[in-house]
Amino acid sequence: MPRIYLSPPHVGETEKALLVDAFDSNWIAPLGPQVEAFEREMAAVVGMKHALALSSGTAALHLALLVLGVGAGDEVVTSTLTFAATAFAITYVGAIPVFIDADPVTWTLDPELLERELQRCASVNRLPRAVIAVDLYGQCADYEAIRSICGRYETPIIEDAAEALGATHRGKAAGSWGDLGVLSFNGNKIITTSGGGMLLSDNPEWIAKARHLATQARDPAPHYQHSAIGYNYRLSNLLAALGRGQLAHLDQRVQTRRAINAFYRSHLGQQPGIAFMEENPKGLCTFWLSTMTVDQERFGVSREEIRLHLEQLDIESRPVWKPMHLQPVFRHCRTCKGEVSERLFDHGLCLPSGSSLDEDAQNRVVEAVLSVPGRTGGH
Ligand SMILES: *Cc1c(COP(=O)(O)O)cnc(C)c1O
């Protein structure tokens, strides 16, 4: 039986045709008509006025902080339960991450803790320069609450929507809730360009500035002239063609990932000791990855025993993100609480969730979870 991957790329003939067209056009460069079209189409899908296609989501986060003027010694508040790229980008500009724990139901940034932290920062007259809210595993953070809190302290929001393209909150798309939005098209994301990302905003000046910085900060001159430090962050025209093909299928991809989540829930959700990440009723979650927690006492075996058993059956699964405040490199950073994300990391498992996962494969995963040796509880 073939190996089942966590979230492999899902590409087809549309992508191939667009890629070959781009190749034949000889626009094999980090800009070109496919890039422009991809930016236009993505801006329309997300509902932001301007978009900049980039070589990665991490580059988009870096540029978002640069255009907001975040710099050395500034503090930036973010979620501790995220992929490290969110926190890495903060350090690229010399700023200091401050970590906030997750909500136990939705797993996204806890707005109450955010409010308490901003209150405390205001009382010592040292507000963070920005908040990076993270949309986790396909679920938007609670922007209704976060926007109102940040609005009170006039703190700009960057939305790290790398995991949540296609999701909504209060009917508004992931990627459109911040002053700047960040997407990723890495190979494991809901749509991919093999590697790539996008920065979105309604503010044309920010996007123009980010475009300038991403293109080696070339001043308008016939020779090469630079008045700022630049980066080589643009997306290739070939990869933008691939992205356009992927974007055309986004709605189906979201539906499929949601159906996979519903399948896992219906076959595993009733098991004692198993609990899935809940969908926030304020929005639509893509379930980019289907994630559950395992209570060893009630289910009979631990998360790690399940993961290892799946691995033996050639099924890839992963622990939930290790919180940033537990990472050796971020140990020294201030953290507001942290117990919720620690518990999710200890007991959480991401199941295979790719949109190419057929029903046989989904059944294989369910049966594997239910057949872990040594499982005595739950029957
Ligand atoms: C994938 C991811 C990123 C980084 O995106 P890349 O395109 O891989 O650089 C950033 N933040 C989160 C939450 C992610 O999951």
The ligand as a Gaussian input file, in Angstrom:
#p B3LYP/6-31G(d) Opt

LIG

0 1
 C        3.777000      27.769000       6.577000
 C        3.681000      28.867000       7.557000
 C        4.445000      30.038000       7.432000
 C        5.597000      30.195000       6.475000
 O        5.294000      30.071000       5.168000
 P        6.462000      29.652000       4.135000
 O        5.822000      29.909000       2.823000
 O        6.765000      28.220000       4.378000
 O        7.621000      30.550000       4.388000
 C        4.215000      31.072000       8.317000
 N        3.325000      30.959000       9.309000
 C        2.593000      29.843000       9.481000
 C        1.614000      29.800000      10.599000
 C        2.771000      28.756000       8.631000
 O        2.075000      27.617000       8.837000

